[in-house]
């Protein structure tokens, strides 16, 4: 069964923290910044939908 990132708040918070760290690092590679942007966008989009009731965490289960 697949679960959304919101089902793992500690991991979600850690991913957002790591993405922010990479994006602040002037020495980070372009690829690392692109990946950090994607991770941040995915998590922010998921949270947006959850906050607005577009879906519930259980809606993501297979």
Phi and psi restraints in degrees (range 20) as a CNS / XPLOR table:
assign (resid 1 and name C) (resid 2 and name N)
       (resid 2 and name CA) (resid 2 and name C) 1.0 -94.9 20.0 2
assign (resid 2 and name N) (resid 2 and name CA)
       (resid 2 and name C) (resid 3 and name N) 1.0 135.1 20.0 2
assign (resid 2 and name C) (resid 3 and name N)
       (resid 3 and name CA) (resid 3 and name C) 1.0 -120.6 20.0 2
assign (resid 3 and name N) (resid 3 and name CA)
       (resid 3 and name C) (resid 4 and name N) 1.0 150.8 20.0 2
assign (resid 3 and name C) (resid 4 and name N)
       (resid 4 and name CA) (resid 4 and name C) 1.0 -74.7 20.0 2
assign (resid 4 and name N) (resid 4 and name CA)
       (resid 4 and name C) (resid 5 and name N) 1.0 165.8 20.0 2
assign (resid 4 and name C) (resid 5 and name N)
       (resid 5 and name CA) (resid 5 and name C) 1.0 -61.0 20.0 2
assign (resid 5 and name N) (resid 5 and name CA)
       (resid 5 and name C) (resid 6 and name N) 1.0 -29.5 20.0 2
assign (resid 5 and name C) (resid 6 and name N)
       (resid 6 and name CA) (resid 6 and name C) 1.0 -63.3 20.0 2
assign (resid 6 and name N) (resid 6 and name CA)
       (resid 6 and name C) (resid 7 and name N) 1.0 -20.4 20.0 2
assign (resid 6 and name C) (resid 7 and name N)
       (resid 7 and name CA) (resid 7 and name C) 1.0 -74.7 20.0 2
assign (resid 7 and name N) (resid 7 and name CA)
       (resid 7 and name C) (resid 8 and name N) 1.0 -11.2 20.0 2
assign (resid 7 and name C) (resid 8 and name N)
       (resid 8 and name CA) (resid 8 and name C) 1.0 -127.3 20.0 2
assign (resid 8 and name N) (resid 8 and name CA)
       (resid 8 and name C) (resid 9 and name N) 1.0 74.5 20.0 2
assign (resid 8 and name C) (resid 9 and name N)
       (resid 9 and name CA) (resid 9 and name C) 1.0 -58.2 20.0 2
assign (resid 9 and name N) (resid 9 and name CA)
       (resid 9 and name C) (resid 10 and name N) 1.0 -34.6 20.0 2
assign (resid 9 and name C) (resid 10 and name N)
       (resid 10 and name CA) (resid 10 and name C) 1.0 -67.6 20.0 2
assign (resid 10 and name N) (resid 10 and name CA)
       (resid 10 and name C) (resid 11 and name N) 1.0 -43.2 20.0 2
assign (resid 10 and name C) (resid 11 and name N)
       (resid 11 and name CA) (resid 11 and name C) 1.0 -67.2 20.0 2
assign (resid 11 and name N) (resid 11 and name CA)
       (resid 11 and name C) (resid 12 and name N) 1.0 -39.9 20.0 2
assign (resid 11 and name C) (resid 12 and name N)
       (resid 12 and name CA) (resid 12 and name C) 1.0 -60.5 20.0 2
assign (resid 12 and name N) (resid 12 and name CA)
       (resid 12 and name C) (resid 13 and name N) 1.0 -47.2 20.0 2
assign (resid 12 and name C) (resid 13 and name N)
       (resid 13 and name CA) (resid 13 and name C) 1.0 -62.4 20.0 2
assign (resid 13 and name N) (resid 13 and name CA)
       (resid 13 and name C) (resid 14 and name N) 1.0 -41.2 20.0 2
assign (resid 13 and name C) (resid 14 and name N)
       (resid 14 and name CA) (resid 14 and name C) 1.0 -65.0 20.0 2
assign (resid 14 and name N) (resid 14 and name CA)
       (resid 14 and name C) (resid 15 and name N) 1.0 -42.7 20.0 2
assign (resid 14 and name C) (resid 15 and name N)
       (resid 15 and name CA) (resid 15 and name C) 1.0 -61.5 20.0 2
assign (resid 15 and name N) (resid 15 and name CA)
       (resid 15 and name C) (resid 16 and name N) 1.0 -43.1 20.0 2
assign (resid 15 and name C) (resid 16 and name N)
       (resid 16 and name CA) (resid 16 and name C) 1.0 -64.9 20.0 2
assign (resid 16 and name N) (resid 16 and name CA)
       (resid 16 and name C) (resid 17 and name N) 1.0 -39.4 20.0 2
assign (resid 16 and name C) (resid 17 and name N)
       (resid 17 and name CA) (resid 17 and name C) 1.0 -64.1 20.0 2
assign (resid 17 and name N) (resid 17 and name CA)
       (resid 17 and name C) (resid 18 and name N) 1.0 -44.9 20.0 2
assign (resid 17 and name C) (resid 18 and name N)
       (resid 18 and name CA) (resid 18 and name C) 1.0 -64.9 20.0 2
assign (resid 18 and name N) (resid 18 and name CA)
       (resid 18 and name C) (resid 19 and name N) 1.0 -41.0 20.0 2
assign (resid 18 and name C) (resid 19 and name N)
       (resid 19 and name CA) (resid 19 and name C) 1.0 -61.0 20.0 2
assign (resid 19 and name N) (resid 19 and name CA)
       (resid 19 and name C) (resid 20 and name N) 1.0 -44.3 20.0 2
assign (resid 19 and name C) (resid 20 and name N)
       (resid 20 and name CA) (resid 20 and name C) 1.0 -62.6 20.0 2
assign (resid 20 and name N) (resid 20 and name CA)
       (resid 20 and name C) (resid 21 and name N) 1.0 -40.2 20.0 2
assign (resid 20 and name C) (resid 21 and name N)
       (resid 21 and name CA) (resid 21 and name C) 1.0 -62.5 20.0 2
assign (resid 21 and name N) (resid 21 and name CA)
       (resid 21 and name C) (resid 22 and name N) 1.0 -45.5 20.0 2
assign (resid 21 and name C) (resid 22 and name N)
       (resid 22 and name CA) (resid 22 and name C) 1.0 -62.6 20.0 2
assign (resid 22 and name N) (resid 22 and name CA)
       (resid 22 and name C) (resid 23 and name N) 1.0 -44.1 20.0 2
assign (resid 22 and name C) (resid 23 and name N)
       (resid 23 and name CA) (resid 23 and name C) 1.0 -67.5 20.0 2
assign (resid 23 and name N) (resid 23 and name CA)
       (resid 23 and name C) (resid 24 and name N) 1.0 -24.4 20.0 2
assign (resid 23 and name C) (resid 24 and name N)
       (resid 24 and name CA) (resid 24 and name C) 1.0 -83.9 20.0 2
assign (resid 24 and name N) (resid 24 and name CA)
       (resid 24 and name C) (resid 25 and name N) 1.0 -19.3 20.0 2
assign (resid 24 and name C) (resid 25 and name N)
       (resid 25 and name CA) (resid 25 and name C) 1.0 -80.2 20.0 2
assign (resid 25 and name N) (resid 25 and name CA)
       (resid 25 and name C) (resid 26 and name N) 1.0 112.1 20.0 2
assign (resid 25 and name C) (resid 26 and name N)
       (resid 26 and name CA) (resid 26 and name C) 1.0 -66.5 20.0 2
assign (resid 26 and name N) (resid 26 and name CA)
       (resid 26 and name C) (resid 27 and name N) 1.0 -19.5 20.0 2
assign (resid 26 and name C) (resid 27 and name N)
       (resid 27 and name CA) (resid 27 and name C) 1.0 -94.1 20.0 2
assign (resid 27 and name N) (resid 27 and name CA)
       (resid 27 and name C) (resid 28 and name N) 1.0 0.0 20.0 2
assign (resid 27 and name C) (resid 28 and name N)
       (resid 28 and name CA) (resid 28 and name C) 1.0 -68.1 20.0 2
assign (resid 28 and name N) (resid 28 and name CA)
       (resid 28 and name C) (resid 29 and name N) 1.0 144.0 20.0 2
assign (resid 28 and name C) (resid 29 and name N)
       (resid 29 and name CA) (resid 29 and name C) 1.0 -68.7 20.0 2
assign (resid 29 and name N) (resid 29 and name CA)
       (resid 29 and name C) (resid 30 and name N) 1.0 159.5 20.0 2
assign (resid 29 and name C) (resid 30 and name N)
       (resid 30 and name CA) (resid 30 and name C) 1.0 -59.1 20.0 2
assign (resid 30 and name N) (resid 30 and name CA)
       (resid 30 and name C) (resid 31 and name N) 1.0 -41.7 20.0 2
assign (resid 30 and name C) (resid 31 and name N)
       (resid 31 and name CA) (resid 31 and name C) 1.0 -62.7 20.0 2
assign (resid 31 and name N) (resid 31 and name CA)
       (resid 31 and name C) (resid 32 and name N) 1.0 -41.2 20.0 2
assign (resid 31 and name C) (resid 32 and name N)
       (resid 32 and name CA) (resid 32 and name C) 1.0 -63.8 20.0 2
assign (resid 32 and name N) (resid 32 and name CA)
       (resid 32 and name C) (resid 33 and name N) 1.0 -38.7 20.0 2
assign (resid 32 and name C) (resid 33 and name N)
       (resid 33 and name CA) (resid 33 and name C) 1.0 -68.4 20.0 2
assign (resid 33 and name N) (resid 33 and name CA)
       (resid 33 and name C) (resid 34 and name N) 1.0 -38.9 20.0 2
assign (resid 33 and name C) (resid 34 and name N)
       (resid 34 and name CA) (resid 34 and name C) 1.0 -63.4 20.0 2
assign (resid 34 and name N) (resid 34 and name CA)
       (resid 34 and name C) (resid 35 and name N) 1.0 -45.2 20.0 2
assign (resid 34 and name C) (resid 35 and name N)
       (resid 35 and name CA) (resid 35 and name C) 1.0 -62.2 20.0 2
assign (resid 35 and name N) (resid 35 and name CA)
       (resid 35 and name C) (resid 36 and name N) 1.0 -44.1 20.0 2
assign (resid 35 and name C) (resid 36 and name N)
       (resid 36 and name CA) (resid 36 and name C) 1.0 -60.9 20.0 2
assign (resid 36 and name N) (resid 36 and name CA)
       (resid 36 and name C) (resid 37 and name N) 1.0 -42.0 20.0 2
assign (resid 36 and name C) (resid 37 and name N)
       (resid 37 and name CA) (resid 37 and name C) 1.0 -61.6 20.0 2
assign (resid 37 and name N) (resid 37 and name CA)
       (resid 37 and name C) (resid 38 and name N) 1.0 -42.0 20.0 2
assign (resid 37 and name C) (resid 38 and name N)
       (resid 38 and name CA) (resid 38 and name C) 1.0 -64.9 20.0 2
assign (resid 38 and name N) (resid 38 and name CA)
       (resid 38 and name C) (resid 39 and name N) 1.0 -45.1 20.0 2
assign (resid 38 and name C) (resid 39 and name N)
       (resid 39 and name CA) (resid 39 and name C) 1.0 -60.1 20.0 2
assign (resid 39 and name N) (resid 39 and name CA)
       (resid 39 and name C) (resid 40 and name N) 1.0 -47.0 20.0 2
assign (resid 39 and name C) (resid 40 and name N)
       (resid 40 and name CA) (resid 40 and name C) 1.0 -61.1 20.0 2
assign (resid 40 and name N) (resid 40 and name CA)
       (resid 40 and name C) (resid 41 and name N) 1.0 -45.0 20.0 2
assign (resid 40 and name C) (resid 41 and name N)
       (resid 41 and name CA) (resid 41 and name C) 1.0 -63.8 20.0 2
assign (resid 41 and name N) (resid 41 and name CA)
       (resid 41 and name C) (resid 42 and name N) 1.0 -43.8 20.0 2
assign (resid 41 and name C) (resid 42 and name N)
       (resid 42 and name CA) (resid 42 and name C) 1.0 -60.9 20.0 2
assign (resid 42 and name N) (resid 42 and name CA)
       (resid 42 and name C) (resid 43 and name N) 1.0 -46.9 20.0 2
assign (resid 42 and name C) (resid 43 and name N)
       (resid 43 and name CA) (resid 43 and name C) 1.0 -68.6 20.0 2
assign (resid 43 and name N) (resid 43 and name CA)
       (resid 43 and name C) (resid 44 and name N) 1.0 -38.5 20.0 2
assign (resid 43 and name C) (resid 44 and name N)
       (resid 44 and name CA) (resid 44 and name C) 1.0 -67.7 20.0 2
assign (resid 44 and name N) (resid 44 and name CA)
       (resid 44 and name C) (resid 45 and name N) 1.0 -39.0 20.0 2
assign (resid 44 and name C) (resid 45 and name N)
       (resid 45 and name CA) (resid 45 and name C) 1.0 -64.2 20.0 2
assign (resid 45 and name N) (resid 45 and name CA)
       (resid 45 and name C) (resid 46 and name N) 1.0 -43.9 20.0 2
assign (resid 45 and name C) (resid 46 and name N)
       (resid 46 and name CA) (resid 46 and name C) 1.0 -60.4 20.0 2
assign (resid 46 and name N) (resid 46 and name CA)
       (resid 46 and name C) (resid 47 and name N) 1.0 -45.7 20.0 2
assign (resid 46 and name C) (resid 47 and name N)
       (resid 47 and name CA) (resid 47 and name C) 1.0 -64.6 20.0 2
assign (resid 47 and name N) (resid 47 and name CA)
       (resid 47 and name C) (resid 48 and name N) 1.0 -39.0 20.0 2
assign (resid 47 and name C) (resid 48 and name N)
       (resid 48 and name CA) (resid 48 and name C) 1.0 -57.7 20.0 2
assign (resid 48 and name N) (resid 48 and name CA)
       (resid 48 and name C) (resid 49 and name N) 1.0 -47.3 20.0 2
assign (resid 48 and name C) (resid 49 and name N)
       (resid 49 and name CA) (resid 49 and name C) 1.0 -65.2 20.0 2
assign (resid 49 and name N) (resid 49 and name CA)
       (resid 49 and name C) (resid 50 and name N) 1.0 -40.3 20.0 2
assign (resid 49 and name C) (resid 50 and name N)
       (resid 50 and name CA) (resid 50 and name C) 1.0 -66.8 20.0 2
assign (resid 50 and name N) (resid 50 and name CA)
       (resid 50 and name C) (resid 51 and name N) 1.0 -42.2 20.0 2
assign (resid 50 and name C) (resid 51 and name N)
       (resid 51 and name CA) (resid 51 and name C) 1.0 -63.7 20.0 2
assign (resid 51 and name N) (resid 51 and name CA)
       (resid 51 and name C) (resid 52 and name N) 1.0 -31.4 20.0 2
assign (resid 51 and name C) (resid 52 and name N)
       (resid 52 and name CA) (resid 52 and name C) 1.0 -99.1 20.0 2
assign (resid 52 and name N) (resid 52 and name CA)
       (resid 52 and name C) (resid 53 and name N) 1.0 4.2 20.0 2
assign (resid 52 and name C) (resid 53 and name N)
       (resid 53 and name CA) (resid 53 and name C) 1.0 72.6 20.0 2
assign (resid 53 and name N) (resid 53 and name CA)
       (resid 53 and name C) (resid 54 and name N) 1.0 17.4 20.0 2
assign (resid 53 and name C) (resid 54 and name N)
       (resid 54 and name CA) (resid 54 and name C) 1.0 -63.0 20.0 2
assign (resid 54 and name N) (resid 54 and name CA)
       (resid 54 and name C) (resid 55 and name N) 1.0 -36.4 20.0 2
assign (resid 54 and name C) (resid 55 and name N)
       (resid 55 and name CA) (resid 55 and name C) 1.0 -152.3 20.0 2
assign (resid 55 and name N) (resid 55 and name CA)
       (resid 55 and name C) (resid 56 and name N) 1.0 167.2 20.0 2
assign (resid 55 and name C) (resid 56 and name N)
       (resid 56 and name CA) (resid 56 and name C) 1.0 -112.4 20.0 2
assign (resid 56 and name N) (resid 56 and name CA)
       (resid 56 and name C) (resid 57 and name N) 1.0 157.7 20.0 2
assign (resid 56 and name C) (resid 57 and name N)
       (resid 57 and name CA) (resid 57 and name C) 1.0 -53.1 20.0 2
assign (resid 57 and name N) (resid 57 and name CA)
       (resid 57 and name C) (resid 58 and name N) 1.0 -37.8 20.0 2
assign (resid 57 and name C) (resid 58 and name N)
       (resid 58 and name CA) (resid 58 and name C) 1.0 -67.5 20.0 2
assign (resid 58 and name N) (resid 58 and name CA)
       (resid 58 and name C) (resid 59 and name N) 1.0 -18.1 20.0 2
assign (resid 58 and name C) (resid 59 and name N)
       (resid 59 and name CA) (resid 59 and name C) 1.0 -65.7 20.0 2
assign (resid 59 and name N) (resid 59 and name CA)
       (resid 59 and name C) (resid 60 and name N) 1.0 -17.3 20.0 2
assign (resid 59 and name C) (resid 60 and name N)
       (resid 60 and name CA) (resid 60 and name C) 1.0 -89.1 20.0 2
assign (resid 60 and name N) (resid 60 and name CA)
       (resid 60 and name C) (resid 61 and name N) 1.0 -9.6 20.0 2
assign (resid 60 and name C) (resid 61 and name N)
       (resid 61 and name CA) (resid 61 and name C) 1.0 -70.9 20.0 2
assign (resid 61 and name N) (resid 61 and name CA)
       (resid 61 and name C) (resid 62 and name N) 1.0 142.5 20.0 2
